[in-house]
Amino acid sequence: MAKEDLHPLDEGEFYFHEIEGFSVVTLDGREVGRVKDVIGVPGNDLLVVTAGDREILVPLVRTICREFDLRNKRLVIDPPVGLLDINEI
C-alpha cells in the first residue's frame, strides 16, 4: 500500500512498518538490539527484537515501551526483570 493511501494518524501514533529497524535501548542506555518485526496477538502486540543471534519478544505496551523517537529511529524500553534474559539458555 502506498503511503498516500494510508489514513492519517494522531500525534504519537505510528504504523508498525515505521518502527522496523529501530534501535532498542533501555532507560539506562543499554543497547538491546533492533526491531525486526511486530507480531499481532490477542491482548497486546509483540515486538520481535534481534539481539545478536537471538530474538527477544517485547510486549508492545506503554509500561515497557516508554519512548518512540521516530526521527532518530530509537525505542526506549523499561523491561521488567528477566524479560531480556528469557531466551538465554
Backbone hydrogen bonds, N-H to C=O, Kabsch-Sander energy under -0.5 kcal/mol:
donor,donor_aa,acceptor,acceptor_aa,energy
5,D,2,A,-1.8
6,L,2,A,-0.5
6,L,3,K,-1.3
13,E,10,D,-2.2
18,E,15,Y,-1.6
19,I,15,Y,-0.5
19,I,16,F,-1.5
20,E,16,F,-0.5
20,E,17,H,-0.6
21,G,35,V,-3.3
22,F,19,I,-2.0
23,S,73,K,-2.4
24,V,33,G,-2.9
25,V,75,L,-2.6
26,T,30,R,-2.2
27,L,77,I,-1.2
29,G,26,T,-2.3
32,V,24,V,-3.2
33,G,24,V,-1.3
34,R,50,T,-1.9
35,V,22,F,-2.4
36,K,48,V,-3.8
37,D,48,V,-1.3
39,I,46,L,-3.2
40,G,38,V,-0.5
41,V,39,I,-0.6
44,N,42,P,-0.9
46,L,39,I,-2.7
47,L,58,V,-3.3
48,V,37,D,-3.0
49,V,47,L,-0.7
49,V,56,I,-2.9
50,T,34,R,-2.8
50,T,48,V,-0.5
51,A,54,R,-3.0
54,R,51,A,-1.4
56,I,49,V,-2.8
58,V,47,L,-2.5
58,V,56,I,-0.6
60,L,45,D,-3.4
61,V,59,P,-1.8
64,I,61,V,-1.4
65,C,61,V,-3.3
66,R,64,I,-1.2
66,R,76,V,-1.7
67,E,76,V,-1.7
69,D,67,E,-0.6
69,D,74,R,-3.3
70,L,68,F,-1.0
73,K,69,D,-0.8
74,R,69,D,-1.9
75,L,23,S,-3.0
76,V,67,E,-2.7
77,I,25,V,-3.0
77,I,75,L,-0.5
78,D,64,I,-2.8
83,L,80,P,-2.1
85,D,82,G,-0.7
86,I,82,G,-0.9
86,I,83,L,-0.7
88,E,85,D,-1.9
